[in-house]
Amino acid sequence: MEKAPSPVSMPEKTPPQDPPEASPKPYKKSFVTTLMEAATLRSPSFKEDTYFISHLKSSEKKGLQELKDKLMASVGPEGDCTMWGIPLLGGDEKADVILLKFLRARDFRVSDAFHMLEKCLAWRKEFKADNVTEEDLGFKELEGVVAYMHGYDREGHPVCYNAYGVFRDKDMYERIFGDEEKLKKFLRWRVQVLERGINLLHFKPGGINSIIQVTDLKDMPKRELRVASNQILSLFQDNYPEMVARKIFINVPWYFSVLYSMFSPFLTQRTKSKFVISREGNAAETLYKFIRPEDVPVQYGGLSRPNDLQNGPPKPASEFTVKGGEKVNIQIEGIEAGATITWDLVVGGWDLEYSAEFVPNAEGSYTIAVEKPRKMSPSEEAIHNSFTSREAGKMVLSVDNTASRRKKVAAYRYIVRKSALV
């Protein structure tokens, strides 16, 4: 096979495993880009608390005991006081994790934390939050679209995705938010999604005790969703303290950057450190830093399709970077005659040329164009294809970024099934 000028050829025997690199800075920064970078620079990465009692300051240990004493005095020794199935006065480490969340949400001001905890317990009882995960609320059309749990990040946190762009459709908006009762039902469904995510947490010192929130701001109708958004935000802030380790905003429009720069000074450093803001077109590059490609949904530049998780843990993908002005050839060798190879491949923000060909080992055999070169648009999802070979050879997957200066993150995986014929 004739090689393209100076391609980066990557035989499958030594796949690249380095984490994706960030895209280079634009040659000329726009006002929006400057704001985005400023927001990022002001928000150092959040480090999740371990919840080990031995790591607490003496004042924090004292605050934890005071909160327990206040709770005991309020409900009595025989009082039933549980949250997420965990007795808060049981004296075990799981209870301590929950109580510490309330204390940290109020900077260890014990009276404020106790007031917050009391209100939360009352709300959970009135809302019947402990039973909401089993209810059929009739929002099948929103599942996997508007708010849903999907996979885990690189550290093991469950990930919740949120996207409200579908509500730009007026008919959809009226069906879901048409009156007060419909809004209440939607809020209950949104709490249901969060509760299912919380059920995946360990509530254990050193364990996974919070989730990741990914919010897609593309096409989100701001004015129409103001009431629902405010109620969701209020519910979550009041009743789910320290449950989110990181909030990732993707497809962020320019005006969000301006708003963020205005309200950022009023946020605590702890809150700001949880924010990750990614402008439109950079979803894959941003998400790959926190979530492996095989766990990122295909609509955001990953390899995970809606039904994949029903078949067990996803097959790991190999990650690589396509530099500006570069063509990358991925060579999958050792394919026997009659074998079937199935592959997935994606490049974040595509806007480049992709092709696939099978190269037989035997001299005189012709290279087969499995997928002819074609331009991939920025919005296209991952390639998923199969090919059954009639003779031994190798598959070559090519991504040609020679027409662009932009560096892009990418990932691929494959499986080869040998022929069942003897």
N, C-alpha and C positions, 0 to 999 in steps of 0.2 A: 504494500500500500504506500502511495506517495504521501509524504508528510507535508503539512502546511509549514510555512516559514516560522521557525523558532517556536513550535508549540511546546506547552508543558505537558509531557506525557506521564501519566500516573498509572503504572501497572497495579492491578488489584492486590498483588502480593505485599505491597508496602503502601497501604492507603494512608492519606494524611489524617492525623488525629489532633492537630493543633486547634485550639478554639478559634472562632472566627475573629478576624481583625476588623476594627472599626473603619468605616469609609473615610477616605482622606477629606480634609476640609476643602470646601469649595474655593475656587481661585479668587472669587470676589464675594465677600459676605454681604448678604442682604440685611435689612433692618430686622426682619423676622428671624433670620438665622442667628443674628447677634443676641436677640432676646432669648432664643431657645438655649444657646450655649451658656448664657448668663444664668438662666434658671438651673441648668445642669450643674454649673460650677458652684452654685450656692447650696447644692443639695448633696453632700457626701453620702456615700452608700450606707444604708441602715444596717446595723448589726443586731440581729435578733437576740433577745434575752434568753439565757439558758434556764432560768427559774430554779437553779440550785440554791437552796437556803444558805449554804456555806459561802456563796458568792455575794450575798447581801451585806450592805453596810449595817452596822449595829442599829442605826436609826430606822432602817428599813425593816429589820427583823422586829423591832419594837412596834412599828406601825402595823405589821402583819398580825402580831398578837393582839394589838388593840382592836383591830377590825374584827378578829374572831370573837373577842370579848363582847363587843357591841352587838354582833350578830347573835351570840348566845343569849345575851340579855333581852334581845328583841323577840326571839322565837321561843326561848325556853329550852331546857335540856331535852324535852320530849318533842320539840317542834320539828316538823318535816321541812327541811330546807335543802332542796336539791336543784342542780342546774346541769343540763345535758347528762342526766342520769348519775351525777356525782354528788354524794352528800357533802355539803359545804362544811359541816361540822364533824365530819368523820375522822379528821385528824390525819388523813393521808396526803401524799404528795400531789395527787391530782387536784384535791381541793385547794391546796396552796397555790397551784398554777392559776386557777380561776380567780382567787382572791387577789393575787398579785397583779393580774390584768386590770382589775378595778382600781387598785392602788396606783399603778403606773399611769393609768388614764387621768388620774387626778393628782399627779406629782406627789404621791404619798401623803396627801392631806386626808387623814383618816376620816374625819367627819364628812367630807365631800364624797369620798369613795363609798362610805357606808350609805349615804343618801342615794347615790347612784345605784348601788346594789339593791337597796330596798325597792326602788322604783322599777328596776329591771325584773326582780322576782314577781312583783305585782303584775307587771305587763305580761310576763310569760304565762302567768296563771290565767289572766283574763283573755289573752290571745290564744290560749291552748297551744302554745308553741311546741310543747313536747310531742304532740301528736300530728303536727302539720306535715311531716315528711311522708306520711302514709296516705294522705288525702289525694283524691283525684279532683283537681280544680278546673279541669277542662281547657288547659292551655297547650294542647298538643302542638298547635301551629307555631308556638313561640319556643318550644324546646329545641335546643341546639341552634337557636337563632338569636334570641334576645338576651337570655342569661342562662348559663349552663356551666357545670363542672366538666373539665376535660383535661385528663392527664395530670402530670406533676412537673414541677420545675427541677432544675439540676440538683437541688438540695433536698428534694422530696416533699415540698409543699404542694398541696392540691391547688389547682389553678381554676379560677372562675372567670369566664369571659362574659363581657357585657357589650351589646351593640344595639342601639336604639334607632338606627337608620330606617328600619322597616316602617316606623311610625310616621314617616313623611307621606305615606299613603293614607289619604283621608278616611277611606273606608275601614282600613285596619285600625286607625286611631279611634274611630267611633265605636268599633266593636269592643275595643279593650278599655277605653277611657270615657265612653259616652255619657256616663252618669256616675253619681257618687258610689253606688253599689258596685259598679264595674271596677272603679278605681280601687275600692277596698279589696275586692277579689284579686286584682292584680298585685297589690301590695302583699297579700297573703301568699300568693304564688312566689313572689320575689323573696320573701322570707323563707319559704320552703326550699328554694335553691340554695340559699346560704346555709340553712340548717343541715342540708345533706352534705355540704362541704365540711362543716364543723364536725359532723359525725366521723369524718376521716382523720381527725386530729388525734394526737396521742395524749394530750394533757399530762405530760410527763417531763420532769427536768431533763434538759438535754435532748428532748424529742422534738417532733414537729408539732408546734402549738399554734400555728397560724396559717392562713392561706395567702395566695397571690391573687390580686385582682387585675385583670387586663380589660381596659375600657376602650372600645373603638368609637371614636368621635366622628367618623365619616358619616355625612348626611344626617347627623342627629338634629332633629327639630328642636331648637332651644326653647322658643316661646311656648309651644304646645305642651312640652314635657316639664315645664317649670314646676307645676304643682306636684306631679308624681315624683320628680327628682328630689324636691325638697323634703317630701314625706319619707322617701326611701333613705335619704341621707340622715334625717333626724332619727328614724328608727334604728339605723345601724350604729350611729354614734352613741345613742343613749343605751343600747342594749347589747352591743357586741364590741366591748372595749378591747383594743390590742389584738384583734382577731385577724388583722391584715398586716403581713410582713412587708409587702411592697405593692404599690399601686402604679401600674404601667399604663400610660395613656398613649394610644397609637392613632395614626392618621389625624394628628392634631392640626386644626386649621390655624391660620395666622392670628386670628383674633383671640384665640385661647392663650397664645403666648403673651399678648398684651395684657389680658385679664390676669394671668398668672403673675406677671411682673408687678401688677398693682396690689393684689391681695397677698402676695408672698411675704411681705414684711410683717403681716399680722399672724402668720403661722408659726408654730413652735419649730425649733430646729429638728426635733424628733419627728414631727409630722412631715416636714419638707424632705427629710432624709429618706422617706419611704417613696417619694414621687420619682417616677421616670417618665420623661416627656419626649415623645418621638413624633417628628413631623410626618406628614403624609408621604408615602412612598418608602419609608424606612422601617416598616413593620418587622420584616424578617430579620434585618440587621440588629434591631433592638431586642426582639424576642429571643434570638439565638444566644444572646449574652446570658440569659437566665433560664431558658427552656431548650432542651435538646430538639433538633429538627423533627424527629419522629413523634414528638409529643405536641408540636405546633400544628394547629389546624391548617388544612390546605389553603383556605382563603386568606391566610396571613403569611403565606410563603413557606409553609411546613409540609410534612409528608403524611400527616394524620388525617384520615377521612372519617366521616361520622360513625361508621360501624366498626372501625378497626379495633377499638378497645373491647369489643364483645368477644374477640378471639384471643384474649390474653394480652400480656405485655407486648408492646410493639417491637419489631425487629430493629435493633440499633442501626443508625445511619452513620456513614463517614462524612465528616465535614471538610470543606476546603474553601479556599478563597480564589475568585477569578479577578485578577488584576486588570486595570484598564489597559487596553491595547494588547491583550493576551488571548490566546486560544488554548483551551485545556482539552486534552484527550484522555478519557478514562478507559483503560484497557482491561477487560475482564477475560482472562486467559483460561485455558484448560477445559474448554467446553467440548464435550464428546458428541459424536454423531448421534442424532436422535434425542438429545437433551433439550429441555425447554428452559430458557432463562427469562425470568420476570424481573423487571427493574422499576425503581422509582427515582426520579431525579428532579431537582428544583434549584433555581437560582433566584435569590431575592431580588425582586424588581426587574426580572428578566431583561427586556429591551436588548436582546442579543440573538444570535442565530444558534439553533440547536439542530443536531442530526445524529443518526445512529446507523451503524453499518456492521455487517458480519464479515470477517476476514477469514476464509478457510486456510488451513495449514498447508494443504497440498498445493504444490506448484502447478500452475496452469488453471487453477480454479478461479472463478471470478468473485470479486467482492460484491456483496449483496447490500443494496441500499435499503435498510429496514425502515428508516424514516428519513426522507429527503430533507435537505437543509431548509429550515423555515424560520422566519422571524417570530420570536416569542414576545407578545405584548406584556407590559408591566403587570397587568391584572391576571394573567393566565396562571392556573393552578399547576401543581406538580405533574410531570409526565408519569404515566403508569402504563407500561406496555409489556408484551411477551413476544418471544420468538423461538420457534423450534428449528433447530439446525439439522440439515441432512448429512452434514459431514463435520469433522472436528475442526475447531478454529477458535477465534476470539471475537468478542463483541467490543466495539469501540463507540463510546458515547462522547460526542463533541459539543462543547459550548464555545462559541466564537465571540469574544468581547473586544475584538480589534477595532471596532468602530466607536468605542466609548473610552472615556478617560476614567470612568468611575469604577472603583473596586467594589466587588459584590460578594456576599456570603452565599454559599451553596452547599448542597448535601445530596447524597445518593445512597442507595442500598439495592441489593439484588439477592436473588435466590436461584440456584440452578437445580432442576429436577432431572435426574437421569431417565432415560427411556425404560419403560417397563418390559419392553420386548427383549427376549434373550437371543 
